Amino acid sequence: MSKETAVKLFESKQVRSVWDEEKEKWYFSIVDVIEVLTGSERPRKYWSDLKSKLKIEGSELSENIGQLKIKSSDGKLYSSDVADTEQLFRLIQSIPSPKAEPFKLWLAKTGSERIDEIEDPEKGIDRVMETYLRKGYSKEWINQRLKSIEVRKELTDEWENCGIKKGQEFAILTDEITKAWSGFSTKQYKKFKELKKENLRDHMNNLELVLNMLAEATTTEISKEKNPETFEESRVIASQGGTIVGNTRREIEEKTGKKVITKQNAKQIKSKNKELND
């Protein structure tokens, strides 16, 4: 079972879901998931009992569960307990059901693979390559994508050396680079390509990917030379790195008469690759 296969259950019509634009996350109705996995005629009671059990076991999962308005069968919106994908996988581990077993096996296999990759990073590269091949990407595009991962890692290592915090600060600096070279914020870029949670880089064509890599590599080099001491200094450098490549993008567009940033997403990229190979 792959992650895509596992998550399909939660994207089915049987399970109500809500997309949070701000957090860029799907949230799923817990009682719907429990009903699908257990077949219980009283999923709310099952969830209530499970919450008590989890609390006794010392799990903080139930305390971190939030509520969102979800449409009911009568067409009205009611507050319901919801969980993101990570929380649901944890929840599934506590549900003794034959339908939950494939998820548990997949989680165990994934955990084992990650441990193997820590001991031998080359296995991680092979796994990424196999994943993209299965999704239908060309080997040429995959090689570019793997290079982009390397370039991104060099940049984040540099940010960590400068005292930048993972998470929000990384996201802000990434946004500065993206806006400066593409003209779009990351969210605007994803919306333009009609994406939600998907990784933006997985939906870039070769030219977009190369320019994004160049912007990140340029930012890394400037940062190494200037040794910024504050977040704001790193933010200025991120904008500088992106602006240099933004100028390149505009020159390309002027010479070709075509926009570099396209609505093309992975589906169109893979379709084009297939046509070229046929």
C-alpha positions as CSV (number, residue, x, y, z in Angstrom):
1,M,0.0,0.0,0.0
2,S,1.3,3.5,-0.9
3,K,0.5,6.7,0.9
4,E,-1.7,7.7,-2.1
5,T,-3.7,4.5,-1.8
6,A,-4.0,4.9,2.0
7,V,-5.3,8.5,1.7
8,K,-7.9,7.6,-0.9
9,L,-10.1,6.3,1.8
10,F,-10.2,9.7,3.4
11,E,-10.9,11.4,0.0
12,S,-13.9,9.1,-0.7
13,K,-17.5,10.3,-0.6
14,Q,-18.0,8.3,2.5
15,V,-15.7,10.6,4.5
16,R,-16.5,14.3,4.7
17,S,-13.5,16.6,4.4
18,V,-12.6,20.3,4.7
19,W,-9.7,22.1,3.0
20,D,-8.0,24.8,5.2
21,E,-6.7,27.4,2.8
22,E,-4.5,29.1,5.5
23,K,-2.8,25.9,6.8
24,E,-2.9,24.1,3.4
25,K,-4.2,21.0,5.0
26,W,-7.1,18.6,4.5
27,Y,-9.2,17.9,7.7
28,F,-11.4,14.8,7.8
29,S,-14.4,13.9,9.8
30,I,-13.3,11.5,12.5
31,V,-16.7,9.8,13.0
32,D,-16.9,9.2,9.2
33,V,-13.5,7.5,9.2
34,I,-14.4,5.4,12.2
35,E,-17.7,4.4,10.6
36,V,-15.9,3.3,7.4
37,L,-13.2,1.3,9.2
38,T,-15.3,-0.3,11.9
39,G,-18.8,-0.5,10.4
40,S,-20.1,0.7,13.7
41,E,-23.7,1.8,13.8
42,R,-22.8,4.3,16.6
43,P,-19.5,5.9,15.4
44,R,-19.9,8.8,17.8
45,K,-20.1,6.5,20.8
46,Y,-17.1,4.6,19.4
47,W,-15.1,7.8,19.1
48,S,-16.2,8.9,22.6
49,D,-15.0,5.6,24.1
50,L,-11.8,5.7,22.1
51,K,-11.0,9.2,23.3
52,S,-11.3,8.0,26.9
53,K,-9.0,5.0,26.1
54,L,-6.4,7.2,24.5
55,K,-6.4,9.6,27.5
56,I,-5.8,6.7,29.9
57,E,-2.9,5.5,27.7
58,G,-1.3,8.9,28.0
59,S,-1.9,9.9,24.4
60,E,-2.4,13.6,23.7
61,L,-4.1,13.0,20.4
62,S,-7.6,13.6,21.5
63,E,-6.6,16.9,23.2
64,N,-5.1,18.1,20.0
65,I,-8.1,17.3,17.9
66,G,-10.0,20.4,16.6
67,Q,-13.5,21.1,15.3
68,L,-14.7,22.5,12.1
69,K,-18.1,23.1,10.6
70,I,-19.0,20.2,8.3
71,K,-22.2,19.7,6.3
72,S,-24.5,17.0,7.6
73,S,-27.0,14.8,5.7
74,D,-29.7,17.4,6.3
75,G,-27.6,20.0,4.5
76,K,-26.8,22.0,7.6
77,L,-23.4,22.8,9.0
78,Y,-22.5,21.3,12.4
79,S,-19.3,21.5,14.5
80,S,-17.5,18.1,14.2
81,D,-14.3,16.6,15.4
82,V,-11.7,16.6,12.6
83,A,-8.2,15.4,12.2
84,D,-5.4,16.0,9.6
85,T,-3.8,13.1,7.8
86,E,-1.0,12.6,10.4
87,Q,-3.5,12.6,13.3
88,L,-5.8,10.1,11.4
89,F,-2.9,7.6,10.9
90,R,-2.2,7.8,14.6
91,L,-5.9,7.2,15.3
92,I,-6.0,4.2,13.0
93,Q,-3.3,2.5,15.0
94,S,-5.7,2.4,18.0
95,I,-8.6,0.9,16.0
96,P,-8.8,-2.9,16.1
97,S,-10.4,-3.5,12.7
98,P,-9.5,-5.7,9.7
99,K,-10.0,-2.7,7.5
100,A,-7.5,-0.7,9.5
101,E,-4.8,-3.5,9.3
102,P,-3.5,-2.5,5.8
103,F,-2.9,1.0,7.0
104,K,-1.0,-0.3,10.1
105,L,1.1,-2.6,7.9
106,W,1.9,0.3,5.5
107,L,2.9,2.6,8.5
108,A,5.2,-0.1,9.9
109,K,6.8,-0.6,6.4
110,T,7.2,3.1,6.0
111,G,8.8,3.5,9.4
112,S,11.2,0.6,8.6
113,E,12.2,2.2,5.3
114,R,12.9,5.6,6.9
115,I,15.3,3.9,9.4
116,D,17.1,2.1,6.6
117,E,17.5,5.4,4.7
118,I,19.1,7.1,7.8
119,E,21.7,4.3,7.8
120,D,22.1,4.4,4.0
121,P,20.9,7.7,2.4
122,E,21.4,6.2,-1.1
123,K,18.3,4.1,-0.4
124,G,16.3,7.2,0.1
125,I,17.4,8.6,-3.3
126,D,16.5,5.2,-5.0
127,R,13.1,5.3,-3.3
128,V,12.4,8.9,-4.6
129,M,13.5,7.9,-8.1
130,E,11.1,4.9,-8.1
131,T,8.3,6.9,-6.7
132,Y,8.5,9.5,-9.5
133,L,8.9,6.8,-12.1
134,R,5.7,5.2,-10.9
135,K,3.9,8.5,-11.1
136,G,4.8,8.8,-14.8
137,Y,7.5,11.4,-14.8
138,S,10.4,11.2,-17.4
139,K,13.9,10.3,-16.2
140,E,15.1,13.7,-17.4
141,W,12.6,15.5,-15.3
142,I,13.3,13.3,-12.3
143,N,17.1,14.0,-12.6
144,Q,16.2,17.8,-12.5
145,R,13.9,17.2,-9.5
146,L,16.6,15.3,-7.6
147,K,19.1,18.1,-8.2
148,S,16.5,20.6,-6.9
149,I,16.3,18.6,-3.7
150,E,20.1,18.8,-3.3
151,V,20.1,22.5,-4.0
152,R,17.2,23.1,-1.5
153,K,19.1,21.1,1.2
154,E,22.2,23.3,0.7
155,L,20.0,26.4,1.2
156,T,18.3,25.1,4.3
157,D,21.6,24.0,5.8
158,E,22.9,27.6,5.2
159,W,19.7,29.0,6.9
160,E,20.2,26.8,9.9
161,N,23.8,27.9,10.1
162,C,22.5,31.5,10.2
163,G,20.1,30.6,13.1
164,I,16.9,30.6,11.0
165,K,14.2,28.4,12.5
166,K,12.5,25.6,10.6
167,G,8.9,26.0,9.9
168,Q,7.5,29.5,9.7
169,E,10.8,31.3,9.1
170,F,11.8,28.9,6.4
171,A,8.4,29.4,4.8
172,I,8.7,33.2,4.8
173,L,12.2,33.1,3.3
174,T,11.1,30.6,0.6
175,D,8.2,32.9,-0.2
176,E,10.5,35.9,-0.6
177,I,12.6,33.9,-3.1
178,T,9.5,32.6,-5.0
179,K,7.9,36.1,-5.2
180,A,11.1,37.7,-6.4
181,W,11.8,35.3,-9.3
182,S,8.3,34.2,-10.4
183,G,6.2,37.2,-9.5
184,F,3.9,34.9,-7.4
185,S,3.9,34.1,-3.7
186,T,4.0,30.3,-3.1
187,K,0.3,30.2,-2.4
188,Q,-0.5,32.3,-5.5
189,Y,1.7,30.0,-7.6
190,K,0.0,26.9,-6.3
191,K,-3.4,28.5,-6.9
192,F,-2.4,29.4,-10.4
193,K,-1.6,25.8,-11.1
194,E,-4.8,24.7,-9.3
195,L,-3.0,22.9,-6.5
196,K,-3.8,22.5,-2.9
197,K,-1.5,20.4,-0.6
198,E,0.7,19.1,-3.5
199,N,4.4,20.0,-3.6
200,L,4.7,22.9,-6.0
201,R,8.1,21.7,-7.4
202,D,6.4,18.4,-8.4
203,H,4.2,20.5,-10.7
204,M,6.9,22.6,-12.3
205,N,8.1,22.0,-15.9
206,N,11.8,21.8,-16.6
207,L,12.4,25.6,-17.1
208,E,10.4,26.5,-13.9
209,L,12.3,23.9,-12.0
210,V,15.7,25.1,-13.2
211,L,14.9,28.8,-12.5
212,N,13.7,27.9,-9.0
213,M,16.9,26.0,-8.4
214,L,19.0,28.9,-9.6
215,A,17.2,31.3,-7.3
216,E,17.8,29.1,-4.3
217,A,21.4,28.4,-5.3
218,T,22.0,32.1,-5.8
219,T,20.5,32.9,-2.4
220,T,22.8,30.3,-0.8
221,E,25.9,31.8,-2.3
222,I,25.0,35.4,-1.3
223,S,24.2,34.2,2.2
224,K,27.6,32.5,2.5
225,E,29.4,35.6,1.4
226,K,27.4,38.1,3.6
227,N,27.0,35.9,6.7
228,P,23.7,37.5,7.8
229,E,23.2,37.7,11.6
230,T,19.5,38.4,11.8
231,F,16.3,37.0,10.2
232,E,15.7,40.3,8.4
233,E,19.1,40.3,6.9
234,S,18.4,36.7,5.5
235,R,15.1,38.0,4.2
236,V,16.8,40.7,2.2
237,I,19.2,38.2,0.8
238,A,16.4,35.8,-0.1
239,S,14.8,38.6,-2.1
240,Q,18.1,39.5,-3.8
241,G,18.7,35.9,-4.8
242,G,15.2,35.6,-6.3
243,T,15.4,39.0,-8.0
244,I,18.5,38.1,-10.0
245,V,16.7,35.1,-11.4
246,G,13.5,37.1,-11.9
247,N,15.5,39.3,-14.3
248,T,16.6,36.2,-16.1
249,R,13.0,35.0,-16.3
250,R,11.9,38.3,-17.9
251,E,14.7,38.2,-20.4
252,I,13.7,34.6,-21.4
253,E,10.1,35.7,-21.8
254,E,11.1,38.7,-23.9
255,K,13.2,36.6,-26.2
256,T,10.7,33.7,-26.6
257,G,7.5,35.7,-26.4
258,K,6.1,33.1,-24.0
259,K,5.5,33.1,-20.3
260,V,7.8,31.0,-18.2
261,I,5.2,30.4,-15.5
262,T,2.5,28.2,-16.8
263,K,-0.7,26.7,-15.5
264,Q,0.8,23.3,-16.5
265,N,0.8,20.9,-13.6
266,A,2.1,17.4,-13.1
267,K,-0.8,15.8,-15.1
268,Q,0.1,17.9,-18.2
269,I,3.8,17.5,-17.7
270,K,3.5,13.7,-17.6
271,S,1.1,13.7,-20.6
272,K,3.6,15.7,-22.6
273,N,6.5,13.4,-21.6
274,K,4.4,10.4,-22.7
275,E,3.7,11.9,-26.1
276,L,7.4,12.6,-26.6
277,N,8.3,9.0,-25.7
278,D,5.6,7.4,-27.9
